[in-house]
């Protein structure tokens, strides 16, 4: 998201020709302060990270005096001890030299973590080094507590947005999606699609293709998704429906233990189906996907499942991607996710509730084509809309707070 923002505002101002216009009136000077390679590294102590803190801060201070940059934009850490210490050091070294501090809260849960998992000394040090923050940008009402905890002078809500990954949705994706839905609903209601309907639906329309795409860990909802698929298929067998769910899991495992547990679980009988007289798994692991493979995973699926309760989850951007592809989404009432969907959306479930996930998967398979979620994406989560609202929020730091 930081890279998208930087590109949207015209890139690093040092690399642009003199006199080039600043899109939306924002001029960026960028320090690529990447401390971790992936989710596994976040919050872990490494000697290199300590050096990087001083190196990145030195770059920021050079920009402050070389180009007269007065506003310090920073993405704070989630509730992890080493990451918090890093943020203390960044604030201690940089804050005195900048007029305004802007925090963009892409992770969530810091406020609760400070109150429940840390000492009084840690809380006091955090308040002393951070507050009052001149501007906090949060992703929804549900995750504003972190900004409120640090007594931000201004809090501005800006939902994330992404470039449309399928501008040709109506021409290339929707017809197949509608045809598969029509055939599937006939089967679920005890009728048989005719030959023309099956031809339009393409390959294996009797298989409800469910996609899980995220870091492969329990807190992201992987275990609950596996249980839900097993429960849903058991219900379909009980009612003798001729359709079945097949789950594709895409993403990187955070730990070897998680991967071993995944392999053990998908080998169980309730996640096997009969094919040609032999047992076949109804779960496929696709590994990490990106680019065209990721796009195809969304296009070829019938439903997206993301029952997360991850502690640092703030927005669930992958759910926005699923909406952009017009996929029905089953997800949890967790943090911002509740605010992202239309009122009374039937795909929202309680956290750690595989039975509710299973029921929602079966309900959406028979009731939801996903077109309304595509409209929700176009109305609320496109990149131009996001960039405009973000620029409006950033300009607020130059005004007197209420």
N, C-alpha and C positions, 0 to 999 in steps of 0.2 A: 504493500500500500504506500509506503514511503517513496518507492521508485515511481509508482504511478503518479503520485502527487508531484514529484520533482519533474517528471516529463511533462505533466500537464501545465506546470507553471513555466515551461520553457527551458528546463535544465539548469545546470550550474551556471550562474551569471558570469563566472570567470571564463567560460568556454564560448560565450556568445560574442558576436562582433559589437564594437562600441555603438551605442545609440539604438540597439535593437529594442523593440517595444517589449514591455513586460506583460505577459498575458494576465488579465484580471488584476493588474496593478501589484503583482507580487514578484519580488526579486529574491532568488534563492542562492545561498552560498553553502555548498554541501560538503560535509565531512562524513564519509561512509563509515560510521562507527559500528561496525559489525564485530561483536564480541564472541558470538557463538556460531558454529557451523550449522547446527540443526537443533531440534527440540531437546535431544539428549544432553547437549552441552549447556543449555540455559540453566543458570543457577549453580553450575559446578565451578569449583575453584581450580584455576589453572594459572601457573606463573606467567604465561604469555599475556593473559588478560590484564594483569596488573600493569605490565608495560604498555599495553594498548590503551588503557585509561589515560595515562599521562601523554601518550602520543596523540590521541584524538583530541584531548583537551588543548594541547599545544597548538594543534591546527586550528581549532575554534578560536583561540585567543589571537592567533596570527590574522585570521579573517576579521576579527573584531577591530583591530587597529589598522590593518592594511586597507580595508574597504569600508570602514565605518559602520559595520553591521551592529545594530543595537538590540535586536530581538533574538533570543536564544530559544530555538525549537528543539524539543527533546521528547523521545518516547520512553516513558518510565517502565520499570520492570514489573512483573507480577510478584506475588508474595513468595519470594525465595530469598533466603538469607544472603547468600553471596551476591546475588544480583542487587539486593538492596544496598549492601555495602558499596558496590560499584557506583550506584546512583548517588550515595552520600558524597563520594569522592568527586564525582563529576560536578555536583552542585557546589561543593566547597571550593573547587578550583576555578569554575567558570562564572558562577552566579554574580560575584561582586563586580564583574567587568561589563555586564550587560544591563541595559535599561529595563527590559521586560523578559520574563520567562514564560514560555508557552509549552504546556505539556499536552501531548496527544495520547490519550489513553487507549491503546490498542489491546492491552491485556486488562484483566479485571480481577478483583478479589483482594487487592492490597489492603484496603481499609479493614475488612474482616480479619485478615491474616495478622495485621498489626495488633488488633485487640485480643486475639485468641491464641496466637502462637509465639509472640515475642515478649521480651521483657519491657519493663517500664523505661529503662535506659534507651532501648532501641526505638520505642515510640517517641520519646522526647527528642532524640537525635534527628529522627525523620522530620518532626514538626519544625525543629530549629533550622534545618538545612533547606527545607522545601517551602514552607509557608511564609507569607501568603503568596500564592502563585498568581501571576497577573492574568493568565488565561488558561483555562483547561478546556480541551475539546474532547467530548465523550461521544460514544457511538449510539447511545440510546438513553432514555430515562432510567432504565433498569440498572445501568452501570455507572450512574453519576455519584455513587457513594464515595468512591475513591477520591474524586475531585473535591467533594464536599468535606471530606476528612482533612484535607490540606488547606481548607479555608480559601479556596480560589476566589479571587476578586470577581472574575467572570467565568461562567460555565456555559458553553455553547454546544448544543447537540447537533452532530453531523453524522447521519447514517453513511456507511461505506457504500461505494458504488464502483462498478467495474465496466470496462468496455464491453459492448454487446458481443458475446462469443458466437452468436448465430444470427446475423442480420437477415439471413435467408430462411428463417424459421417457418414462415407461412408456406413457402413454396416447397421446401425439401424435407422438413421434419414433421410438421403438423399432419399431413395426409396419412403417413404411415402410422403415426401415434393414434389418430382417430380410428383408423381401420383395425388396429390391434385391440383398441378399447371396445369397439363394436362387437368383434368376434368374441372377446373374452366375456363381456357381459351376457351374451346369449348363452354361453356355456354355463356361467354361474347361475343363470335363471332357468336352467333345464332345457334349453333349446339348442339347436345345432345350426351353426352358420352355413350359408350356402357356398357353393364353389367360388362364386365371384367375390364374396366377402373374404374368404380364405386367401384368395389370390392377392387381393389388395393388402391383406395383413402381412404378407411376406412369410418368412421362415418362422416356424414354431410359435404361432400366436397363442398356443395353449400353455406356454411357459411365461409366467409373470416374472420378468427380469428385474430384480431388486439390486440397486447399487449402494454400497457403502464406500465412501471415499474420504479418508482422513488419516491422521496418524493412527496406526493400528495399536490401540491400547484400550484397556477396560474403561477408563474414564471418558473416552470419546464415544463409547457406546457399542464397541465391537461385540463384546460378550452378550449384551442384551439383544443385539441384532441377530446373532446366531440362535439364541433361544427363541426369539420371536419367529424366525423362519421355520424352526422345527415345530413350534406350536401351530402356526398357520397351516403348514402342510398336513399336520395331524388332523386338523379340523376339516380340511378339504377331503382327506381320505375318509373321514367319518361320514361326510355328507355325499360321498361318491361323486364329487365334482371332477370333471375331466381335466382340470387345470392344476398346475403346481407352481410353487415359487422356486426360483433359482437365484442364489445370491452371488454377486461378484464383489469381492473385497479388494479394494485398490488402496495402496498406501504403504508406508514404511513402518516396520515394527520398531518400537522404541527400545525394547529389551529382548534378549534371547528367551527369557522365561515366558514372555507374552507370546512369542512365536510358537514355543513348544506347547503351551496350553491351547493355542488355536489349532494346531495340528491334531492334538489329542481330541479336541471337541468335535472337529468336523469328521472324524473317523467313527463317531458314534452312530448307531443304527437309525436314530431319529433324524439324522441329516443325510440319509442315503435314500435313493429312489431306485425302483426297478427299471432297467432298460435292457431289453432283449434277453430277459431271464437272468441278468446279472445286476448286482448292486452297483450304483454309481452315485458319487457325491453330488449333492445339490448345492455345493459351495465351490466357487473357483477363486483362487488367489491370483490376482493379476500383477502384484508387486507395485512398485512406485510407477505412476503414470504421469506424463506431462505432454504438452503440445497436442499433436494429432491423436495420440493414443487416449489422452484424457478426453478430448472432444468426442471421439468415437464411443467411449464408455458412457458418456451422458446421452448421446444420440440413440444408442442401441438399448437403453434401459427403459423400463416402464414405470419405475418408482425409485425414489431416493430415500434412504433410511439413515438418519443421523441422530440417534438418541443420546446425545452427549450430556455429561454432567461434569466436564473437565473444569477444574478449579480456576484456571486462568482464562476460560472461554468468555469472550466479551460480546462477540457478534455472530460468529458462525458464518463466515464469508462463503464457505462451500455451499451453504443452503441458498445463498443468492445466485451462485452459479447454476444450481439445479433449477431454480426458478427461471433463469434466463433461457434454459433449454426446454421450458414448459413441462418439467417433470413434477408429478405429484410428490410431495415431501412429507415424510413422517419424521417428526423431531420432537424434542422435549420443551416443556415450559421452563426453559432455563435461560436466565439473564435476558439478553436482547431478543432471543428467538421469538418470544411471545409477541413482541411488538412488530416483528417483521412481516407477519402474515395477516390476511384479511380477518375481520371480526368473525368469530365462531368457526374458524377453519377447523375441519374435522381431523387433521393430521397431527395435532398437538397432543402429547401424552405426558404423564408424570415421569420423573426421572426414575431409573432403575426399576422399570415396570415392563418386563418382556411381554406379559399377557396383553397389556394395553397396546404395545407396539404391534403385536400380531393382529389384534382386532382392527387397528387402524390400517394396516397393510391390506387386509381383506376388504375393508370398507372402501378405501380409496380405489382399489382395483376394480370395483363395480360402480363407483360413483364419480370419479374425478379424472378428467382428461389432462388437467394441468394448464389449460389455456388461460384460466383466470390468474394463475401464478405468473405466467408469462406477462400478462397485462400489469400485474403488481410490480414486476421487475421494471418494465418500461416506464411506469409512472413514478417509481420511487428510488430505484437503485442503479440508474445508468451513470456512467462516468461523468458526462458533462454536468449533470445535476449535482453530483457529489463535489466536483471541482468548484462549481459556483458557490455552493453552500460553505465549502471550506475556505474559500477566499473571503467570503463575507465574515466568517468567524475570525480569521486572522486579522482583518482590518479593525475588528473591535478592540484589539489590544492598544490601538492608538487613541481610543476615545476614553473619556473619563468614566470610571465604573460607577454604577448606581449604588 
